[in-house]
Amino acid sequence: MSKINVYKCSKGHETITIDTPNRDVTPFQITCPECKDDAISSGYTVPQDLKPTYEWFIPKTIAEYKEACVPIYGDVFTDKEYDGMLDGKSTMYRKIK
């Protein structure tokens, strides 16, 4: 069952995420997509009927990694570095379309 979580940064931005069914662990801290500040997990202590804006997923291609990374971090990795992250375990969050 997918779970809803909220990450909040010191500027008050909230990133509402939904876990993918195959994930057991999400990070305690992420980069706020709005201001690039650190955003801290609420530990799933939020109402589960919130509408998520981001989803956790396991990228299967370099294009999927770029889709998630570039809007948040910029184009900071080479294709070789992305390829090294395609281990089937690493997860990213991306804006829900």
C-alpha positions, 0 to 999 in steps of 0.5 A, a space after each residue: 500500500 502506498 503511503 503519503 508523506 510531507 517534507 517541509 523546509 525552513 521556509 515553510 514549503 511542503 512537498 507532499 510525496 507518495 511512495 511507490 509500492 516497491 519501496 520500503 524506505 524513504 529518506 529523512 531529508 530531501 532538497 526542497 524543489 521550491 527553494 533548494 533548502 533542506 526539507 525534513 520528513 514528517 515521518 508519515 504522521 500526516 493525513 493519508 488523504 492529502 493529494 501528493 505532488 511528487 512520487 517516489 520511483 526507481 528510475 529505469 533509464 538515464 532519461 528518467 533520472 534526468 527527468 527527476 534530477 535536473 529540475 531539482 539539482 540542475 544538470 550536475 551528473 554525466 551520463 556515465 554517473 547516471 548509468 552508475 545509479 541505475 542499480 534497480 535500488 536507488 530512488 528519486 522523487 519527481 513531480 506528478 504529471 
